[in-house]
């Protein structure tokens, strides 16, 4: 994790403040990453992060940041649907009627006609059939040992509507969209937007400065916006208009752009309102030990 640089010029002093426990030792940077499971374009994802209490789309400074990202939560279409509001829910496949199905609290809503499952908890949610999600297809493969067909499931790691998912499963596997099989232990690989993008030949982050990059094989490609894979945590370029989930970040740093002496800056820190739910958390001038934070 890395601090933004403190800069001093003849006309401007950028003062860096820290929110945290009053400890002078150890790492003082607290950066948090959160996956947002809605599928958006890169620009809409950035707007969402900035307007929802986060700093921005995720900036990655080190492998430690990557290791702290929990990106495995996602929604996928199920074969559970109904034709009109408030009617009985049906299964696309006659073999799906015995599958596990538990609605999340308050679900489904009156006008929902299609459903998604949240993984890994496998709760069902009603939703619009035109909303964008991933999907599983039933994929039956014959086992040479017992000459029986077993469902291996095929994960579709791109965004599609319920109708698009059902058509793809039918044309590719001659089956249906899976309905919440025992996939809770599987770790799927899917793209998640981060704040890295390209303008011309220059790579930049939507906020912050870092040289961290961990490209997947045959990357970077032709796209100008970047995703990180949910499982391998490798980066790939995508078309910026593609719809994917994304990860936002926040940290415990506040940049104050005012001219102050050191004593005035210290007093300014101490006078800022303390955390309403934890009296041990307050503001102070940043203190950085040698090492990764200082870099």
PyMOL commands that set and color helices and strands:
alter all, ss='L'
color gray80, all
select helices_A, chain A and resi 42-51+63-67+94-96+162-173+262-271
alter helices_A, ss='H'
color red, helices_A
select strands_A, chain A and resi 14-21+32-40+56-57+74-81+90-91+114-119+123-127+133-137+140-143+148-151+154-160+191-199+202-205+225-229+235-238+244-250+253-257+281-285
alter strands_A, ss='S'
color yellow, strands_A
deselect
rebuild
show_as cartoon
